[in-house]
Every structure is written in C-alpha cells, then in structure tokens.
Amino acid sequence: MSASTPATTPTTHVVIAGAGPNGLMLACELALAGVRPVVLEKRTGPTADNRANGLVGRVVPLMHRRGLGRRLTGDTEPPLPTDRYVFGALPLDLRLAADNPLHLLPVPQRRVEAVLAERAAELGVEIRWGHALTALSQDADPATGPGSGPATDPGGVTVTVEAADHPRGGYELRARYLVGADGGRSAVRKLSGIGFPGVTRDNTVTLTAHVSVPAALVDPATGGLGVPGHGTVPAFAHHRTDHGLIAFAPFTPEAPLLSVTEWIEPGGAPAPSTDEVPTLAEVRDSVRRVLGADVPLAPPAGPGPHVLRRIAGGNTRLADRFRAGRVLLVGDAAHVHSAMGGPGLNLGLQDAVNLGWKLAAQVRGRAAPGLLDTYEAERRPVAERVTMQTQAQSALTAPGPDTTALRRLFAELLRLPAVVQHVADTMAGADVRYDMGTDSPDPHPLVGRWAPDLVLEPVDGGPTRALDNLTPDARPLLLDLTGTGAFAAQAGDWADRVHAVSARPVGEAPARALLLRPDCYTAWASSAERPAERDLGELRAALARWFGPAA
C-alpha cells in the first residue's frame, strides 16, 4: 500500500493492536501527550481471566506517579518496598539491602486493565472491542526526523480489520504508526516480519486453579499451607521439592490460588495440550506427587471468575527488533519469558511509558532526529536482562541433586547484603541506566537513572508537594532546587513542552537541578549551587536532545 491510498480510508495518528495492560497504558501515555490513538482488540470485551496477580518492581511507584496508584489501592500514601520476596524459590531477605527498591502491589491483572481502560476513556481514547487486525501494509522509507499530522499523509500503515459489528464485516484503517501490544502470539509482529528467536521448553506442566482447602490447614498469621506429612508451603512464594514446584496464594480465604508444576521425564509420555482444561482431581494428584502428601482440595467458594487452566512447557523469546519501519512492539509482543518473580507487567508497562512520549513527539513533529530509535536502544537491553534472570530462577527450581546443591550455594550467597542488593536491583529494574547521549566525560550519577523521590517547597510559596504530584500529566520536568531560578530560566524556549519548577528540597537532595523525561528517568542533572556557563549549555543540549529544538 502506498501513500496514494484513497483519502476515504479513515486515518488516525496511531493504531494500537491489543487492549491488555500494555496497550492501554500506551494509549493513556499517548493521550497525555496530545495524541489520541485507536485501540483494536479482538476480544469482545474486558477479560474475566487473570493472567497476573500483581505488580512487582519499579512499575509500582511509576503507577503512583501517574496518579493510578490510588485508583488501584484506594491509598493515597506512596508505596513502600517489601521486606521479603523470593528469588528462584529461595527466600530473599530485603532488609539486608542498603537501598531496597523492590515494591509489590498485589492487584489482579483484570483490575489493572479496568483502571487503565477507565483512564483511557477519560482521556478520549477509542477502544474498539471485537475488532481484530488481520493484515497490514506500510509505506517504504518512513521519515526518521520530525513528523507531521495525518492530514498531509507523509506515509503510514494501512491495517485490515475484521469486525462483526461492522456493516461489511470489516474495514481498512490508516495510521501514521502501528503498535503491536497483542501478546506473545502477536499478529502484528508476525505480519511485519519481525523475528522472535528464543527457546521453547516442553518438559514442564503447570496446573493453576482457584480451590478451597480446609481452614485448619491455613496458618492465620502467615497464610501458609500446613500439609501433614510434608510441612509448610509458604504463602505467596514458590516452594520447590525434588519433584516439582508449588505456590499457594490466598488472595481471598474462600478461593486461594494454587499452582503446581511438574517436570516431564525424558522419554516419558507427552504432556496434555495447554488447551485441555484440567480437572480438580488432576490438580490434587499433581500436588500429591510434588509434595509427597495429600492436600484435600474442593471447588472454590465465593464469586468468580475462577481460574482452572493447564500450561504445557514455556517460552523464552525476544524479538530481534522492536521496530520495523512504522510498526513497533511493546510488552509480550516483544518478549516472553517465565513468570518466575513476576516481572512481566513491570517490563511491559515500562515499555509503554518509554515509548508513549517519544511516539507522540514524532507524530506531532516535535521529535529530535533519532528520538524514536531510542525506544529499542533503551528497552531491548532491559528485556534481555529480564529474560536472563527469569531463566536463572527457573534453573534454580529444576529437579535433581545438582540443582539442590546449587540452591544450597545460592542460599548462602543470599545472606550477603551486596548480593541481596544486586538481586533486588535486577528484579525491580533499579539497575537500569539509560544512555542519555551526554557529551560530558563525567555525567552526574543520576543521569540515566530513575528520578528519586523528592519533597519540594515552592520558592514562591504554596503547599509542599511531592514529586508524585508533578508527574501525573506525563510532562517533562525541570526541577531547579538552587533557589535562584537560574536553571529554570533555561527552559523558557521549551515552555510549551517542559514544566519548569523552582523549589527548595525538604531534606537532602541528590542534586541541585534535574531534568526528568516523562518516563521519570533523569536526562540531565547538576550539583552546582551557582551554575556556570558549561552547566547551562549542557542543560540546553539535553533539552534539545530529548524534547526537540527550541521554539
């Protein structure tokens, strides 16, 4: 399809395929930046299934900074890191970490989707339920510099959509850009010719079910499951035996979630298909084999929806590129991996937040050359680290005496504060440091890193505000904490894009001025109380590099 596509074909700035958490988050980020996408979702409505049981890592404070934390929890207070977690079914005592970055938010994925859909609707995003993308074609040689609006049609993507509620059963839609947020089996990825290399495991079977268990077996203090003849299965943690892996998560006492994984012996009978729904008796038999003891299971009580599913094997795959011309990928469309440690939504939602403001700037003609290329340059290495650490955790839960010996060694290592800090940083995503392209040979330690929490007192009076109060609208922020306004004045030529705030920090601050991107990563920082010309020049260069030329 060429740029000569008839003008009668409906046009939009961005089409997003997939109304899961990642697609909805991206839609919200684009809308905050002035671009309202169209979201296509082949499902006819929000899912009743629950693919994840909470958020883990940097994404938790990120949701709070977008003003979504309160909607998810009802709590206005900023989230606090958890004291304990697990790594490869081994206890991780986070009290040993000098700077614990690991946050948890135990909110079901369907609740996350509902909150994001509600926010997207408030921002004017159109979600087309029951509309499935089935084909796409894009123009050659997409522009790499600043773009323009769809009215001039400088090039784009044409998608074919099937929709039962459409008079002709489907239609074509043209957009400047298309984003695939349509999961691990992404049609967008396949149709755009992006490779998905990796490893497929066929030696495990995982059964997951909401169940009822006798109240006498549940420890009221910890929520752990006491199994006569075996011992305690801790709550909200993977528990390994020589025969498999089990997890018991009593999110509600009437319908705790139970997951059990077994390994298939080489040469043994093949696993049933993932599409074959297990029975509760199969789940009980699997638990008996893994624990060596019986746990009486009954159907769950209380309102559903209730989970009862089988997953055979697993994949670890990473797209060979996150962009093919005007087509981009986020979330599971770009990477799939073990759920061990719960990193999926942390990775995918931050993909969306990294991409949203960059894509909006490109569409609106405000992007510096190469800005959109930084999406893949920044996020693909993060995905590589996540797949690495989930594979490592899976290896630590495998059967056999060799793994048992390895676990004993890791249990010793996880008593060392430096090791705990490193593992926690890796699991949270706190080890991420983006290349901000600075010319300084010795950039400030904050440059490229997640912006720290700050409490600010405006120099012109007014109430004290936390950084979280300045970030829900996803605008770039220049924080001048010198009290002189010298740094803030440099943002005048970017006043239509960058919010400059002059304030005094309440307590210690790690810098005297910070330039924050909309994704809350630090593009530039300085510790100078009185800026020299070099400081001001580096700030202006960072403003132009990330937010386009001065007005």
Secondary structure, 3 states (H helix, E strand, C coil): CCCCCCCCCCEEEEEEECCCHHHHHHHHHHHHCCCCCEEEECCCCCCCCCCCCCEECCHHHHHHHCCCHHHHHCCCCCCCCCCEEEECCEEEEHHHCCCCCCCEECCCHHHHHHHHHHHHHHCCCEEEECEEEEEEEECCCCCCCCCCCCCCCCCCEEEEEEECCCCCCEEEEEEEEEEECCCCCCHHHHHCCCCCCEEEEEEEEEEEEECECCHHHECCCCCCEEECCCEEECECCEEEECCEEEEEECCCCCCCEEEEEEECCCCCCCCCCCCCCCCHHHHHHHHHHHHCCCCCCECCCCCCCCCEEEEEEEEEEECCCCEECCEEECHHHCEECCCCCCCHHHHHHHHHHHHHHHHHHHHCCCCCCCCCHHHHHHHHHHHHHHHHHHHHHHHHCCCCHHHHHHHHHHHHHCCCHHHHHHHHHHHHCCCCCCCCCCCCCCCCCCCCCECCCCEEEECCCCCCEEHHHHCCCCCCEEEECCCCCCCHHHHHHHCCCCEEEEEEECCCCCCCEEEECCCCEEEEEECCCCCCHHHHHHHHHHHHHHHCCCC
